[in-house]
């Protein structure tokens, strides 16, 4: 019976740094014996002198603890996956049995593993908005085990939000979005601490709110907040994963310190009224899920140091044409905020900068 066995990092010195091996075995005990024959010394890391599994080691068959099945006599079939997960130190977190089960699909990825999952649990991400983009992004980051999520949103849930803002439900209509977000995420993953900010971002509070977070995920729906968030990230040296949507199209990019900012891409906002909001022009609900999922991917990649991020690239998605395109973007050395000789060195009045009349401003 061909069974895939996940080998955790502490044991890979016995398997030539191989994370997954194919092993024959009719049951779990036979599999461990087969491992010993192929990788001398490995069996002693799993079984004690009495032939029993060490208490600091858990063995899973297809995500189920063998003690909940038939123990070491648990039968195996072709295609089964077995994971051997020891207790590990490092960082400030160790895994509970529930966490090992919850995050098993991350832990068995060699690129993530236990160390990467602990890094996620120790990470802090701030989401600007609990709306079309913030909702799916928050759910995926929470499911992935990002340990602290801050969510900034001053609005209340409206029935029209439920077409795309999947953090919220019918019984949440009329309630603050951040309160709905706290409760929904608690139901999804109690490991995650959610810090709600029921307020509008402003030049007076943005630095204080941003200060403790590793990454800012921007899902706001107006230009004053977009430029405010950008400038605050530059001044605080924070990376920002930026997403935006319009009708059937979306854009995603990543800004990191020293590699350009939103002002390098769009030095000035469009004239007021030229680009209508979702409430004015409408939005294809499921588009939000695509764009926000990409934002979630980019956020987790940054947290784990994986792959090639969208830094220096702007990704477009056309839902009607089902087409992705990307263009290169660059840091502008003359940018007034992040350029070689910045002329804007502190936060400004962003409503005035974007030409928003006082009567249209939200408090």
C-alpha positions as CSV (number, residue, x, y, z in Angstrom):
1,X,0.0,0.0,0.0
2,X,1.6,3.3,-1.1
3,X,1.2,5.9,1.6
4,X,2.5,9.4,1.7
5,X,4.3,10.3,5.0
6,X,4.9,13.9,6.0
7,X,8.3,14.2,7.8
8,X,8.5,17.3,10.1
9,X,11.6,19.5,10.0
10,X,13.3,18.0,13.2
11,X,13.3,14.5,11.6
12,X,14.4,15.4,8.1
13,X,18.0,14.8,8.9
14,X,17.1,11.1,8.8
15,X,15.5,11.5,5.3
16,X,18.0,13.6,3.5
17,X,15.9,16.7,4.1
18,X,12.9,15.1,2.3
19,X,9.6,16.4,3.5
20,X,7.4,13.7,2.0
21,X,8.2,10.0,1.4
22,X,6.3,7.2,-0.1
23,X,6.1,4.1,2.1
24,X,4.4,0.8,2.0
25,X,2.5,-0.4,5.1
26,X,-0.7,-2.2,5.9
27,X,-1.1,-0.4,9.2
28,X,0.6,2.4,11.1
29,X,3.0,0.2,13.0
30,X,4.1,-1.6,9.8
31,X,4.6,1.8,8.2
32,X,6.9,3.0,11.1
33,X,8.9,-0.2,10.8
34,X,9.3,0.4,7.1
35,X,10.5,3.9,7.8
36,X,13.1,2.5,10.1
37,X,14.3,0.1,7.4
38,X,14.7,2.9,4.9
39,X,15.8,5.7,7.3
40,X,17.8,4.3,10.3
41,X,17.3,6.2,13.5
42,X,13.9,7.6,12.6
43,X,11.9,4.9,14.5
44,X,13.6,5.8,17.8
45,X,12.3,9.4,17.4
46,X,8.8,8.1,17.2
47,X,8.6,5.0,19.4
48,X,10.0,4.5,22.8
49,X,11.8,1.4,24.1
50,X,8.5,-0.1,25.0
51,X,7.3,0.2,21.4
52,X,4.7,2.9,22.2
53,X,4.5,6.3,20.6
54,X,6.2,9.0,22.7
55,X,3.8,11.2,24.4
56,X,5.3,14.3,22.8
57,X,4.6,12.8,19.3
58,X,1.2,12.7,17.5
59,X,0.5,10.5,14.4
60,X,-2.3,11.5,12.1
61,X,-3.9,9.5,9.3
62,X,-5.7,11.8,6.9
63,X,-5.9,14.5,9.7
64,X,-7.3,12.1,12.3
65,X,-5.3,11.2,15.4
66,X,-4.5,7.5,15.4
67,X,-5.6,7.3,19.0
68,X,-9.1,8.3,17.8
69,X,-8.9,5.4,15.2
70,X,-7.3,2.1,16.0
71,X,-4.0,3.2,17.3
72,X,-0.9,1.8,15.8
73,X,-3.1,-0.9,14.2
74,X,-5.0,1.6,12.2
75,X,-5.2,0.2,8.7
76,X,-3.8,2.1,5.7
77,X,-5.0,2.3,2.2
78,X,-3.4,3.5,-1.1
79,X,-3.4,7.2,-1.2
80,X,-3.6,7.8,2.6
81,X,-1.6,10.6,4.1
82,X,0.2,10.1,7.4
83,X,1.8,12.9,9.4
84,X,4.2,12.6,12.3
85,X,4.0,15.8,14.4
86,X,6.3,16.2,17.4
87,X,6.0,19.0,19.9
88,X,8.4,21.8,19.0
89,X,9.9,24.8,20.7
90,X,10.8,28.1,19.2
91,X,9.0,31.4,19.3
92,X,6.4,32.0,21.9
93,X,3.9,29.4,20.7
94,X,3.6,25.7,20.8
95,X,0.8,23.8,19.0
96,X,-2.1,22.3,20.8
97,X,-3.6,19.1,19.4
98,X,-6.5,21.1,18.0
99,X,-4.1,23.5,16.3
100,X,-2.2,20.7,14.7
101,X,-5.4,19.4,13.2
102,X,-6.7,22.9,12.2
103,X,-3.5,23.9,10.4
104,X,-2.3,20.4,9.2
105,X,-2.6,21.4,5.5
106,X,-0.2,24.3,6.2
107,X,2.1,22.3,8.4
108,X,2.6,19.6,5.8
109,X,3.6,22.2,3.2
110,X,7.5,22.2,3.3
111,X,7.4,25.9,2.4
112,X,5.3,26.7,5.5
113,X,5.8,23.9,8.1
114,X,5.5,24.4,11.8
115,X,7.8,27.4,11.9
116,X,5.8,29.2,9.3
117,X,2.5,28.5,11.0
118,X,3.9,29.8,14.3
119,X,5.0,32.9,12.4
120,X,1.4,33.4,11.2
121,X,0.0,33.0,14.6
122,X,2.5,35.6,15.9
123,X,1.6,38.1,13.0
124,X,-0.6,41.1,13.1
125,X,-2.4,42.4,10.1
126,X,-4.7,45.5,9.9
127,X,-7.5,45.5,7.4
128,X,-8.9,48.8,6.3
129,X,-12.6,48.2,5.8
130,X,-14.9,45.3,6.6
131,X,-16.7,45.6,3.3
132,X,-16.4,43.9,-0.1
133,X,-12.6,43.4,0.1
134,X,-12.1,43.4,3.8
135,X,-14.7,40.7,4.4
136,X,-13.2,37.8,2.3
137,X,-9.7,38.9,3.1
138,X,-10.4,38.8,6.9
139,X,-12.0,35.3,6.6
140,X,-9.1,33.8,4.7
141,X,-6.5,35.4,7.0
142,X,-8.4,34.2,10.1
143,X,-8.7,30.7,8.6
144,X,-5.0,30.7,7.9
145,X,-4.2,31.5,11.5
146,X,-3.0,35.0,11.4
147,X,-3.0,35.6,15.1
148,X,-4.1,39.2,15.3
149,X,-6.4,41.0,12.9
150,X,-7.2,44.7,13.4
151,X,-10.3,45.9,11.4
152,X,-11.1,49.5,10.9
153,X,-14.6,50.4,9.8
154,X,-17.1,53.0,11.1
155,X,-20.1,51.8,9.1
156,X,-23.1,49.6,10.0
157,X,-24.3,46.5,8.1
158,X,-26.9,47.3,5.4
159,X,-29.0,44.7,3.6
160,X,-27.3,45.8,0.3
161,X,-23.9,44.8,1.8
162,X,-24.8,41.1,2.0
163,X,-24.5,40.6,-1.8
164,X,-20.7,40.6,-1.3
165,X,-19.6,41.4,2.2
166,X,-19.5,37.8,3.5
167,X,-18.4,38.6,7.0
168,X,-21.9,39.7,7.7
169,X,-25.3,38.0,7.9
170,X,-29.0,39.0,7.9
171,X,-29.1,39.2,11.7
172,X,-26.2,41.7,11.6
173,X,-28.2,44.3,9.6
174,X,-28.0,47.6,11.6
175,X,-25.1,46.5,13.7
176,X,-21.6,47.9,13.5
177,X,-19.5,46.0,10.9
178,X,-16.6,45.6,13.2
179,X,-18.9,44.0,15.8
180,X,-20.2,41.6,13.2
181,X,-16.6,40.8,12.1
182,X,-15.5,40.0,15.7
183,X,-18.3,37.5,16.2
184,X,-18.0,35.9,12.7
185,X,-14.2,35.4,13.0
186,X,-14.6,34.0,16.6
187,X,-16.9,31.3,15.2
188,X,-14.4,30.5,12.4
189,X,-11.1,30.5,14.4
190,X,-11.0,31.2,18.1
191,X,-7.1,31.3,17.8
192,X,-7.5,34.7,16.2
193,X,-7.7,37.9,18.2
194,X,-9.7,40.6,16.4
195,X,-9.2,44.2,17.4
196,X,-12.1,46.4,16.2
197,X,-11.8,50.1,15.4
198,X,-15.2,51.5,14.9
199,X,-14.0,54.8,13.6
200,X,-13.0,56.5,10.3
201,X,-9.3,56.7,9.7
202,X,-8.0,60.2,9.9
203,X,-4.7,62.1,10.1
204,X,-5.3,62.3,13.8
205,X,-5.6,58.5,14.5
206,X,-4.0,56.7,11.6
207,X,-0.4,56.5,13.0
208,X,-1.6,55.2,16.3
209,X,-3.8,52.6,14.7
210,X,-1.2,51.4,12.2
211,X,1.7,51.4,14.7
212,X,1.5,47.8,16.0
213,X,0.7,46.0,12.8
214,X,3.1,44.1,10.5
215,X,1.1,44.6,7.3
216,X,-1.7,46.9,6.2
217,X,-4.3,45.4,3.9
218,X,-6.2,48.2,2.2
219,X,-9.7,47.5,1.1
220,X,-11.2,51.0,1.5
221,X,-13.7,52.5,-0.9
222,X,-12.7,56.2,-1.2
223,X,-9.7,58.1,-2.4
224,X,-9.0,60.3,0.7
225,X,-8.6,57.1,2.9
226,X,-6.4,55.5,0.1
227,X,-3.9,58.4,0.1
228,X,-4.0,58.7,3.8
229,X,-3.2,55.0,4.3
230,X,-0.5,55.2,1.7
231,X,1.3,58.2,3.3
232,X,1.0,56.7,6.8
233,X,2.5,53.4,5.6
234,X,5.4,55.4,4.0
235,X,6.0,57.4,7.2
236,X,5.8,54.3,9.4
237,X,7.8,52.0,7.0
238,X,4.8,49.6,6.8
239,X,4.1,47.3,3.8
240,X,0.7,47.7,2.2
241,X,-1.3,45.2,0.2
242,X,-3.6,47.4,-1.9
243,X,-6.8,46.3,-3.7
244,X,-9.5,48.1,-5.5
245,X,-12.6,47.2,-7.5
246,X,-14.9,48.8,-10.0
247,X,-18.0,47.1,-11.5
248,X,-16.4,44.0,-13.1
249,X,-12.7,44.9,-12.7
250,X,-10.2,44.8,-9.9
251,X,-6.6,45.8,-9.2
252,X,-4.1,44.5,-6.7
253,X,-0.5,45.5,-5.9
254,X,1.9,45.5,-3.0
255,X,3.9,48.5,-1.7
256,X,6.9,48.0,0.5
257,X,9.2,50.6,2.0
258,X,11.8,51.8,-0.5
259,X,10.1,50.4,-3.6
260,X,7.5,53.0,-4.4
261,X,4.0,53.9,-3.1
262,X,0.5,54.6,-4.3
263,X,1.5,58.1,-5.1
264,X,4.2,56.8,-7.5
265,X,1.4,55.0,-9.3
266,X,-1.3,57.6,-9.1
267,X,0.3,61.0,-8.2
268,X,-3.2,62.7,-8.0
269,X,-6.7,61.4,-7.4
270,X,-9.4,61.8,-10.2
271,X,-11.6,64.8,-10.0
272,X,-14.5,64.3,-7.6
273,X,-17.4,62.5,-9.2
274,X,-15.4,61.1,-12.1
275,X,-15.1,57.6,-10.6
276,X,-18.4,56.6,-8.9
277,X,-18.5,54.5,-5.8
278,X,-20.0,51.0,-5.7
279,X,-23.2,52.4,-4.3
280,X,-23.5,54.6,-7.4
281,X,-22.1,52.3,-10.1
282,X,-22.7,48.8,-8.7
283,X,-20.2,46.0,-8.3
284,X,-20.2,42.4,-9.3
285,X,-20.3,40.7,-5.9
286,X,-18.1,37.7,-6.5
287,X,-15.4,40.0,-8.0
288,X,-14.6,41.0,-4.4
289,X,-13.8,37.5,-3.5
290,X,-11.2,37.1,-6.3
291,X,-9.4,40.4,-5.5
292,X,-9.5,39.9,-1.8
293,X,-8.2,36.4,-2.1
294,X,-5.2,37.7,-4.0
295,X,-4.7,40.3,-1.3
296,X,-4.8,37.5,1.3
297,X,-2.3,35.5,-0.7
298,X,0.1,38.4,-1.0
299,X,-0.2,39.2,2.7
300,X,0.6,35.6,3.8
301,X,3.5,35.5,1.3
302,X,4.9,38.7,2.8
303,X,4.5,37.3,6.4
304,X,6.3,34.0,5.5
305,X,8.8,35.4,3.0
306,X,7.5,33.1,0.3
307,X,7.6,33.4,-3.5
308,X,7.6,36.6,-5.6
309,X,5.3,39.3,-4.4
310,X,3.4,41.9,-6.5
311,X,5.9,44.5,-5.5
312,X,6.7,46.5,-8.6
313,X,3.7,45.1,-10.5
314,X,0.0,46.0,-10.8
315,X,-2.3,43.1,-11.4
316,X,-5.6,43.7,-13.3
317,X,-8.5,41.3,-13.3
318,X,-11.3,41.6,-15.8
319,X,-14.1,39.3,-14.6
320,X,-16.2,39.6,-17.8
321,X,-13.3,38.7,-20.1
322,X,-11.9,36.3,-17.4
323,X,-8.5,37.8,-18.0
324,X,-5.5,38.7,-15.8
325,X,-3.0,41.3,-17.0
326,X,-0.1,43.0,-15.2
327,X,2.1,46.0,-15.8
328,X,5.3,47.0,-14.2
329,X,5.3,50.0,-11.8
330,X,8.3,51.7,-10.4
331,X,9.3,54.0,-7.6
332,X,9.2,57.7,-8.7
333,X,12.3,59.4,-7.5
334,X,10.3,62.7,-7.6
335,X,7.4,61.4,-5.6
336,X,6.5,64.0,-3.0
337,X,6.2,61.3,-0.2
338,X,8.6,58.5,-0.9
339,X,11.0,60.2,-3.4
340,X,14.6,61.2,-3.1
341,X,13.6,64.7,-1.9
342,X,10.1,64.4,-0.4
343,X,8.1,67.6,0.0
344,X,5.3,66.0,2.0
345,X,6.8,64.8,5.3
346,X,3.7,64.6,7.5
347,X,0.0,63.8,7.1
348,X,-2.2,66.4,5.4
349,X,-5.9,67.1,4.9
350,X,-6.8,64.3,2.5
351,X,-10.4,65.3,1.9
352,X,-9.1,68.7,0.7
353,X,-6.3,67.0,-1.3
354,X,-8.9,64.9,-3.1
355,X,-11.3,67.8,-3.5
356,X,-14.1,66.3,-1.4
357,X,-16.5,69.1,-0.3
358,X,-17.1,69.5,3.4
359,X,-20.8,68.5,3.0
360,X,-19.7,65.1,1.5
361,X,-17.2,64.2,4.2
362,X,-17.8,61.4,6.6
363,X,-16.9,61.8,10.2
